[in-house]
């Protein structure tokens, strides 16, 4: 089976990634006009990391199936995942149009069985534990799969996350790669205000035995380089410093855009800002 796994790309096309992210933000805005509310701020903040994972690291088999695994632990950011899967030809566009409707298959959080999705998440704090379990399986059975897990920074307050931070290095889960969308906003408050002792994240993880890096979470090249340079001798965690609502000026760092759809005027302004 290993011989059927295609290698990861040796380089990353930054210009193509920038264009993909611009189009995905516009697509999310378009669909937002058809539903009362959407988790738009957190979708925009994690997009670049998601793009690098899919286009820079997830390996496929010769049959076209993904060999490596991705888990979106911050399930409330699922719409950006849906649109990414749509752009890859995995999720039908018709289902995107029926988001959160009785006629569609897509709910507010990811559901196992949806095309391209193997885990149900959204009860925050469980995605990293799922990923650790999968990484342990890969270690025992030597399948050579990497497990990528994307979390939110508010989610890092969950005790189950810290249990895995402690346990993964002890188990030698070297195939586990975590990301945190560190946009400093959880729902309607700033994490630096509500939980200042959460920081610094990178240094805490390194003290627990992880390999870690901190980068600009909207700079795809920095993200790619950090993951590409990991040693593979320890579990790895990337702290992506991001901006909630990134790409639309009036949304950036504004708590109200945690769960809201733009009105028609706001929509037109956002589209203008995201022109080529």
ABEGO torsion letter per residue (X at the ends): XAAABBBBBABBBAAAAAAAAAAAAAAAAAAAAABABBBAAAAAAAAAAAAAAAAAABBBBAAGBBABBBBBABAAAAAAAAAAAAAAGABBAAAAAABGBAABABBABBBBGBBGBABBBGBBGAAAAAAAAAAAAAAAAGAGBBBBBBBBAAAAABAAAAAAAAAAAAAGBAABBBBBBBAGBBEABBAAAABAAAOBAAAAAAAAGBBBBBBBAABAAAAAAAAAABAGABBBBBBBBBBBGBGBAAABGBAAAABBBBBAAAAAAAAAAABX
